[in-house]
Amino acid sequence: MDGSSSVDQRFLRTFSLKGNNTDTGVLLLHGFSGSPYDLKDLAEYFSDAGLSVLGYRLPGHATNVEELNRMKSQDWLNGVIKAYNYFAGLVKNIYVVGFSFGGNLALHAIALGKIYPRGIATVSTPIFFPKEYMHRWIIPIISPFKKSVNKYWVKPEERDYYKQRGKYITIPLNASREMYKFVRKNRSSIGQVKCPIVIIQSTQDKVVKPTSAQFIYDKVGSSDKELIWTDDIKHNLSLSIKRNDIYKKIMNFIK
């Protein structure tokens, strides 16, 4: 994995990249327990194409486990709405790209009529989880006594890579409960989303059940919708060797 010298600290917090096209911008939303750095390459790809970009850091993220555990789902949702409204003062047309839980937050904000993007792209966004029982039964039982557990998908040699990029190598359990309750409660609101949407999902995702993407596609109220599958093993498709193909598909959607 890359050393810390390669990590641009600007991308560990909310960042903006100004493009030549002042009419169109992309709001990037990272996933649960991640950081804006997860979407750095995608942000630079859009910026190089002339688009303005706002990469928003969700409250409690890229800080510490204790801070994230204090957050409620409403904090994250309010943050997304605030970031969108700020960006709307800078660009005319906003597209949203939500990675993982960032997609859930964006979809619900749209469903509530709190944000009005020209379109949304969801990438690896969860509706169902491989270990659903952990979220439904185990975490609620142990979270009063234990603040975090190790992420089972993070290999020992990947830990420094995660830490240097503001990503947690553990799952903050109180925050995880908030995330799961939000996802589960707001599945039914997806039908209220009417704007154009592209849904991107790996069939080999080990963090999110791939059937989540089909659920979103089937339930969303948009008439302009597309479901794109990839066979990469990564949950974070910005780490995929096929990431440029994925970026192009999102760019084609925006254009």
N, C-alpha and C positions, 0 to 999 in steps of 0.2 A: 504494500500500500504506500501511497505518497506520504512524504514527511510533512511536518508542520510548516516548513519553509515554503511549500507550494500553496498554502491556504491563504487566500485573500480575505482578511478579516472583515472587510466591508460587507461581505455576503453572509455574515453571521447575524446580522440585524436587518431591519427593513432597509431596502436599498432601491434606488431608482436609476434607470439608464435612459437618457434622452435620445430619441431617434430623429431622423430627418422628417418623418411623417408626424406632424403635430396633431393630425386629426384622429389617428388610431393608436390605441395603446393596449397593452396586455397586462392584466392583473394576475400575478402568480401567487398561488396559495400552497404552501407545503403541507406535509402530513403530520399526523399525531406523533409527538416526541422527536420530530425532525427539526430542520432549520431551513431558512431561505437558501442556504448553500446547496441544498438538494437540487435546486432549480437554477443554479448559476449558469451552467452550460446552455440551457434552454433560453435563459434571459439574454445571454450574449448572442445567441443565434438570432433571436428576434431583433435585438438592437442592431446587429450587423446588417439586418434586412431593412433597417430604417424605422422600425417601430419603437415607440416609447414603452418602457417596462417599469412596473412597480412590483417588487418582490416583498411581500408583507410577512413579518414575523408574528406568528400567533402569540397571544399573551402567555407568559410562563415558559415559552420555548427558548432554547439556546441560553438557558440560565442555569438552573439546578433542579434536581428532583423535588426538593421541598417547595420551591416556587411553583412548579407545574402542578403539584398535588393540591395547591390552594385554589386552582382555577376551577370555574364552573363552565359548563357548555355555553351559557349565555355570554360569558366573557369573550369566548372565541367568536361567537356569532356577532356580537356587537363590534368586535375588532374588525371583522371582515367588512361589515357595513360601513364603518368609519373609514377604512382604507379605500373602499370603493368611492365613497362620496368625496374624499380628498382627491382621488385620481380624476374624478369626473370634472373637477375644476381645472384640470390641466389638459385633458384630451376630450374630443367630441365623442368618439366611438370606442367603447371598451369591450374587449373580449376577456373572459376569465378562463384561466387554466388551473384546475384544481387537482393536485396530486394527492392520492389516497384520501385521508380524512378532509383535506382541503376541498375536495370535490363535494363531500357531503355538506360542508358548511355553505359552500356557494350555491348548491342546489336548493337548500332550504331557504337561504336568503332570497333567492329568486322566487321560490314558491310563495313566500310571504309578501312579495311585492316590495321588498326593501332595497333591492338592487335591480337594475334593468340593463344587463349587458346585451350587446348585439348577438352574442353567442357564447357557449361554454364548451370547453373540452375537459372531460374527466379522464384521469389516468390512474389506473389501479385503485379505483374508489370502492370501498367496501360496502356491501349490504349484508353479506354473510361472511363468517370467519371459519377457517379450518378447525379450530378448537373452540367452537361456540360454547361448549359447556364450561370452559374456563371463565369466559366473560359472564355467563348467566349465573353460575353457581359458586365456583371456587373463589374468584376474585372478591365478590361481595363478602365472603366468609372471612378471608384472611386479611383484607385491606385494613380493618381496624387495628390489626396487630403488626402489620408489616408494610413498610412504605413503598417497597419496590422489589421486583424480581428480575433476574437476568433475562434478556431477550434470547430466546432459544435459537434464533436464526443468525445471531451474530457470532462468527467464529473468533477464537482468541486472537488470531493474527489481524483481525479487522477492528479491534477495539480502539487502537490509537487513531485509526482512520475516522471512526465515528466521533470520537471525542474532539478531535481537531476541527471538525466541521459542525460543532454545536449540536450533535445528535446524541441522544441518550443511549447508553448500552444496556440500560435497565428499563423496565416498564414501571412508571410511577402508578401505583395501583389505584389510588383515589381518582387521579386524572383519567386512568383507563376506564374506570366505572362511568365517569361522566361522558367520555367519548362513546362508549358502547350504548349507553342509554339514549344518547342523542341519535346515533345511527338507527337503532331499533325503533325509537319513537317516531322518527320522521321519514321512515320508508314510505308511508302512505301519502306524504306531501309531494312526492316526485311527479305525480300526475298534474300538479299545478304549474309545472315548468313548461312554458310554451315556446321559448326561444330556440333557435337552432342549436344542435348539440352533436358533438362527436364523442364517442365513448371508446377508450383505448384500454385493452386489457391483455395480459399475458395468460396463456392457458396453463403455464407452469408456475404461476404465482403461489408461494408458500405462506404468504401473510394474509392474503385476501382470497376468498373462494372465487374462482373465475366466473361462477354462475351469477355473481353480483352484477357483472356487466350486462348480461342478458336481461336481468330483472330491471335494471335502469332503462334499457332500450325498450322493453315491453311496456313499462309503466309510465314513462315520460309522456307528457302531453304534447310534445313538439311534433309537428308534421315533417320538419326538416331535421332528420336524425340519421346518424350513421354509427355502426358498430364495427370497430377494427380490432382484429385479433392478431397477436404476435405469439410466437412460441418460445420467447426468451425466458430464462429461468428467474430473472430479476423481478422483484417487486417494484423497485425504483428503476424505471425504464431509462432514466437519464444515465444509468451506469451500464446500460446494454451496449453491446457492440453494434447493434442495429439502431442506436439512438438517432442518428442523422435521418434515417428513413422515417422514424416516428416524428421528429421535428418537422420534416417536410410535410407530412400528412396534416399536422396541426396548422402549419403555415398555409397550406392549400385551403383549409377550412376557413381561416381568417380572411384570406383574399377573396 
